[in-house]
């Protein structure tokens, strides 16, 4: 059975957590990719920034609902969630807008496991890591290519 290692792209376009948001946007557009793995100086995966993260920055801020109790205002939504959303919308650095809870696969993960993750979790690209280090990415196109006869 074929694995991530067999089909992954090993030369991955990455970005630093210290990079500006404008650099991330430019790289996403110029390279025609949906997401960029965010790696530190040691090539350790620390997050991922996707087109959806940048689009989220353009949305309006949800104003929390309040109600009055004993002459005080009580928010109906979590102020921590509101603060996190404000930080993401106002981000100027990749580290402020990236997702840090990244789902990864190992080089030994089978294609059917990768396809299941992509379909069930709506992922377009999955980073491939070994011991926390980024070694490649597998995208939907990589899986579709497996359907083509070898020439």
C-alpha positions as CSV (number, residue, x, y, z in Angstrom):
1,X,0.0,0.0,0.0
2,X,1.2,3.5,-0.9
3,X,2.0,5.9,1.8
4,X,2.5,9.7,2.4
5,X,6.2,9.3,1.7
6,X,5.4,7.9,-1.8
7,X,3.3,10.8,-2.9
8,X,4.3,13.8,-0.8
9,X,5.9,17.0,-2.0
10,X,9.2,17.1,-0.3
11,X,10.2,20.6,-1.3
12,X,7.7,22.5,0.7
13,X,7.0,26.2,0.6
14,X,7.1,27.3,4.2
15,X,7.0,30.6,6.2
16,X,8.4,31.8,9.4
17,X,6.2,32.8,12.4
18,X,7.8,36.2,12.4
19,X,6.9,36.9,8.8
20,X,4.4,39.7,8.0
21,X,0.8,38.8,7.0
22,X,1.4,40.5,3.7
23,X,4.3,38.2,2.9
24,X,2.1,35.2,3.7
25,X,-0.7,36.5,1.4
26,X,1.8,37.2,-1.4
27,X,3.4,33.7,-1.0
28,X,0.0,31.9,-1.0
29,X,-1.1,33.7,-4.2
30,X,2.2,33.5,-6.0
31,X,2.7,29.8,-5.3
32,X,-0.9,28.9,-5.8
33,X,-1.2,27.0,-2.6
34,X,-4.0,26.8,0.0
35,X,-1.8,26.8,3.0
36,X,1.7,27.3,4.3
37,X,3.3,25.3,7.0
38,X,4.8,27.6,9.6
39,X,8.3,26.4,10.8
40,X,10.8,27.7,13.2
41,X,14.6,28.0,12.5
42,X,15.0,24.3,13.2
43,X,12.3,23.3,10.6
44,X,9.9,22.3,13.4
45,X,6.3,22.7,12.5
46,X,4.7,25.3,14.8
47,X,1.5,26.0,12.9
48,X,-0.1,26.5,9.6
49,X,-1.6,29.6,7.9
50,X,-4.2,29.1,5.2
51,X,-6.2,31.2,2.9
52,X,-9.1,30.9,5.2
53,X,-7.1,32.4,8.1
54,X,-6.4,35.5,5.9
55,X,-10.0,35.7,4.8
56,X,-11.1,35.5,8.5
57,X,-9.1,38.7,9.1
58,X,-11.5,40.6,6.8
59,X,-14.7,39.7,8.6
60,X,-16.4,42.0,10.9
61,X,-16.0,41.5,14.6
62,X,-19.0,39.9,16.3
63,X,-20.3,42.2,19.0
64,X,-21.2,40.1,22.1
65,X,-24.7,40.2,23.4
66,X,-25.1,41.7,26.9
67,X,-27.9,41.6,29.5
68,X,-28.3,43.7,32.6
69,X,-28.2,42.0,36.0
70,X,-28.2,44.1,39.2
71,X,-27.2,47.3,37.3
72,X,-24.2,45.5,35.7
73,X,-23.6,44.2,32.2
74,X,-23.1,40.4,31.7
75,X,-21.8,39.2,28.4
76,X,-23.6,36.2,26.9
77,X,-20.4,35.0,25.1
78,X,-16.9,34.3,26.4
79,X,-14.7,37.4,26.6
80,X,-11.7,35.1,26.0
81,X,-13.2,34.0,22.6
82,X,-13.8,37.7,21.7
83,X,-10.2,38.6,22.7
84,X,-8.8,35.8,20.6
85,X,-10.9,36.8,17.6
86,X,-9.8,40.4,17.9
87,X,-6.1,39.3,18.0
88,X,-6.6,37.2,14.8
89,X,-8.4,40.0,13.0
90,X,-5.7,42.6,13.9
91,X,-2.8,40.3,13.3
92,X,0.3,41.7,11.6
93,X,2.5,38.7,12.0
94,X,2.0,35.1,10.9
95,X,2.3,33.9,14.5
96,X,-0.8,35.9,15.4
97,X,-3.0,34.5,12.7
98,X,-1.8,30.9,12.2
99,X,-3.6,27.8,13.5
100,X,-1.4,26.1,16.0
101,X,-3.5,22.9,16.4
102,X,-2.2,21.3,13.2
103,X,-3.2,17.8,12.1
104,X,-0.2,16.0,10.6
105,X,0.5,12.7,9.2
106,X,3.7,10.6,9.3
107,X,5.6,9.4,6.2
108,X,4.1,5.9,6.9
109,X,0.5,7.0,6.9
110,X,-1.4,5.2,4.1
111,X,-3.2,7.0,1.3
112,X,-6.6,5.8,2.4
113,X,-6.0,7.2,5.9
114,X,-4.9,10.5,4.3
115,X,-8.0,10.6,2.0
116,X,-10.3,9.9,5.0
117,X,-8.8,12.7,7.0
118,X,-9.2,15.1,4.0
119,X,-12.8,14.2,3.4
120,X,-14.0,13.9,7.0
121,X,-12.1,17.0,8.2
122,X,-12.2,19.1,5.0
123,X,-8.4,19.4,4.7
124,X,-6.9,20.3,1.4
125,X,-3.3,19.8,2.5
126,X,-1.7,17.8,5.3
127,X,1.8,18.4,6.6
128,X,4.0,15.3,6.8
129,X,6.2,15.3,9.9
130,X,8.8,13.0,11.5
131,X,9.7,13.7,15.1
132,X,8.1,17.2,14.8
133,X,10.2,18.1,11.8
134,X,8.4,19.0,8.5
135,X,9.5,16.5,5.8
136,X,6.8,17.2,3.2
137,X,3.1,17.9,2.5
138,X,0.4,15.8,0.8
139,X,-2.3,17.7,-1.0
140,X,-5.5,16.5,-2.7
141,X,-3.8,16.7,-6.1
142,X,-1.1,14.3,-4.9
143,X,-3.9,11.8,-4.1
144,X,-5.6,12.4,-7.4
145,X,-2.4,11.7,-9.3
146,X,-2.4,8.2,-7.9
147,X,-5.4,7.5,-10.1
148,X,-3.4,8.2,-13.2
149,X,-1.6,5.4,-14.9
150,X,2.2,5.5,-14.6
151,X,4.0,6.2,-17.8
